[in-house]
Every structure is written in structure tokens, then in C-alpha cells.
């Protein structure tokens, strides 16, 4: 479920960033580009969170 939530928020934030960025630079809004960038960012966050070792309960990394 946490992966779905991450992808959902990646999609939403990708849309917002693309819309605001396009408005500030005078460009146009592209739904497809925003969706691809948002979802790829979400996948990157998921991969990075799985790659970082988590500390054990006693404070040492395993």
C-alpha cells in the first residue's frame, strides 16, 4: 500500500510542479510529460528507500 501511495503522490506533485513551472517560464502544460516525470520520481524514491540500510533496534546497522 505504501508503494501505491508513493506513486499517487508522485503523480500529483508531478502535475503541480509541471503546471507551476510551465506558468513561470511561459511554457505549456503537458499532462503526459508531467505524468511520466512524476511516476518516475515516485519509482526513484521507492528504489532509494529500499536501497538505504535500516538501522536495527540496538542502533547498529546490519
N, C-alpha and C positions, 0 to 999 in steps of 0.2 A: 504494500500500500504506500510505503514511503517513496517508492520509485515513481508511482503514478502521480503522487502529489508534487514531487520534484519536477516531473515533466510538465504537469499542468501549470505550475508557477513559472517555469522556464518559458512556456508558450506565452503566458500572459505578459510577463515582463519583457519578452522579446517584442511583442506587439507595441507595448508602451514606448520602449526605447526607440524603436524604428519610427514610430509616429512623431515623437518629440524631436528626434534627430533630424528627420526629414523636414519638419516645420522650421527648425532653427537654421538649417542650411539652405532652405529654399528648394529642397528636392521633393520627390513624390513618395507617397506611401506605397509600399509593395507588400501585400499580405503574404505572398509566397516566400519572399526573402526573409521577412520577419519571422515566419513560422519555422523555416529551416534553421535560421540562426538561433532562435530561442530554444528549439528542441536539441540542437547540437550542444548548446551551452548547458542544458539540463543533463544530457548524457555525460558531458565532460565533468560536471560536478559529481555525478554518481560515481564515475570511474575514479576520480580523485579521492572521494570519501572512502571508497573501498581499498584504495592503494595505501592510504596512510595507516600505519600500525596503531592499534588502540592500546592504551596502557592497561595493564592488568589491575586487579583490585589492590595489590600490595604496592602499587606505584612504579613497578618495573615493567619495561616493555618486553614483550615476548617475541 
